[in-house]
Every structure is written in structure tokens, then in C-alpha cells.
Amino acid sequence: MSQEASREPSGQRSVRVIVRGRVQGVGFRAWARDEAARRGLAGHVRNCPDGSVEALLSGPPEAVEAMLAALRHGPAGARVAEVAVADAPRPAGGGFDILRAP
């Protein structure tokens, strides 16, 4: 995945993020939901079968950038080894949800 994501014509930015490291079993999804909601972002977060966490983030570019910075550190107890970012289509609807693993 590229490290950059494009800005949408509407002034919004949407990215798909894969976070690797010790990110499951440490409250990462609930923390990410709260952080995203605090920043007014739409999207979701979920655990992946390979032990990573996937997030879809959509909102004002500054808020997305702030969330990406937060994801690079994660909550207490997490050890983030890698954050991969790629362009993504804007999610339907608003709000930020925790989804079940695919």
C-alpha cells in the first residue's frame, strides 16, 4: 500500500489502513472507535485473521492525518510495528463502527 492517499473532490479524504504489530487483545478497536469519533471521522475498524487491524477512515484531511498519527502509537498495551495506508472509497453513511472480522 502507498503511504499517501488522495483528497476527494469534496474536500474529504478516505483511506484504508492496516495496522500491524501487537494490536489485537489490547483494546485497539474500541480505542480507535473513540479516537475516530472524537475527530468526527466516518468509517470502521475490525480485527483481521492475520492478527492485524484494518480501519477505514473518512473525513476532513486534517482529521484523517491526526488519526493516522494516533494509529502509529495506538492505545496503552499496543505495540504498533507498521501502518500501511492506501486510498479508499468513501464509506456509505456516517458514524464509526467496530465490525466483525472478515
C-alpha positions in Angstrom: 0.0 0.0 0.0 1.1 3.5 -0.6 1.9 5.9 2.2 -0.2 8.6 0.6 -3.9 8.9 -0.1 -5.6 11.3 -2.4 -8.0 14.0 -1.4 -11.5 13.6 -2.7 -13.1 16.4 -4.8 -15.5 17.2 -1.9 -12.5 18.1 0.3 -12.8 14.9 2.2 -10.2 12.2 2.4 -10.8 8.5 2.7 -8.1 5.9 3.4 -7.9 2.2 4.2 -5.3 1.5 6.9 -3.7 -1.8 8.0 -2.0 -1.7 11.4 0.4 -4.5 12.3 2.1 -5.4 15.5 0.6 -6.3 18.9 -2.8 -4.7 18.1 -5.3 -7.4 19.0 -6.3 -8.2 22.5 -5.3 -4.7 23.8 -8.5 -2.7 23.3 -7.3 -1.3 19.9 -10.6 -1.3 18.2 -12.5 0.4 21.0 -9.7 2.9 21.3 -9.7 3.5 17.5 -13.5 4.0 17.5 -13.3 6.6 20.3 -10.4 8.4 18.7 -12.1 8.5 15.3 -15.4 9.6 16.7 -13.6 12.4 18.7 -12.2 13.6 15.4 -15.5 13.4 13.6 -14.5 10.6 11.2 -16.7 8.1 9.5 -15.7 4.5 8.8 -15.0 1.4 10.7 -12.3 -0.7 12.4 -12.0 -4.5 12.6 -9.6 -7.3 13.5 -8.2 -9.3 10.6 -7.5 -13.1 10.7 -3.7 -12.4 10.3 -3.5 -10.5 13.6 -3.6 -7.0 12.1 -6.3 -4.4 12.5 -8.0 -2.8 9.4 -9.6 0.7 9.6 -11.4 2.7 7.0 -11.2 6.5 7.8 -13.1 9.2 6.0 -13.4 12.9 6.9 -11.6 16.2 6.7 -8.0 15.8 5.6 -6.6 17.3 8.9 -8.7 14.9 11.0 -7.6 11.9 8.9 -3.9 12.9 9.3 -4.4 13.3 13.1 -6.0 9.8 13.2 -3.1 8.3 11.2 -0.7 9.8 13.7 -2.6 8.4 16.6 -2.8 4.9 14.9 1.0 4.9 14.7 1.1 4.8 18.5 -2.1 3.1 19.4 -3.5 2.6 22.9 -1.6 1.6 26.0 -0.6 -2.0 25.7 -0.3 -1.9 21.9 2.9 -2.1 20.0 2.5 -0.8 16.5 5.1 -2.1 14.1 3.6 -0.9 10.8 0.8 1.4 9.5 0.1 0.9 5.8 -2.2 3.5 4.1 -4.0 3.4 0.8 -6.7 5.3 -1.0 -10.2 4.1 -0.4 -13.8 4.9 -1.5 -15.8 7.0 0.9 -17.9 4.8 3.2 -21.7 4.9 2.9 -23.4 6.6 5.8 -21.8 8.3 8.8 -20.5 7.2 12.1 -17.7 5.0 13.1 -18.3 1.3 13.8 -16.4 -1.7 15.1 -17.1 -4.5 12.6 -16.7 -8.3 12.9 -13.6 -9.9 11.4 -14.0 -10.8 7.7 
